[in-house]
């Protein structure tokens, strides 16, 4: 049984075969027989779990699994503080998992990426921390967009029970 933790870069497909000239996991890893436990969008980055053990893969990625996922979300908003509570309830027309947590945080100092999105002084950015125990397709992006906070950057920081850091 193998378990691999991978920091998936921005604009890499979360699968081992690419399409349309896009980079994929196969370009990053020369490991055979492992599969992603869950997905992370092409435009998102951060923690991915890869395994060759089907029960682990299913347990991590199935809805209702006891593995919350924590995301750091950069949004363009000067009013994020007032909209953070609304973001907690918006999720593609459905109420978010009540176990989810949302909070404003300072910009994580440890994050880096060679290509940064420019943020003007007119539209300052804000960072949110969102923890969900149920993940649906592009759920975090839909939550923030529904309250007028478009996602600029989405980083999955943790999978599983916390606390993850002090």
VENNOR-V924922 format. One line per field, one symbol per residue. ss: DSSP state (@ for helix, = for strand, . for the rest). A space follows every 10 residues. Layout:
ss->???
This chain:
ss->..======.. ..=....... ...=@@@@.. ....==.... ....====== =..@@@@@@@ @.......== ======...@ @@@@@@@@@. .......... =====..... .......... ....====== ==......@@ @@@@@@.... =========. ......
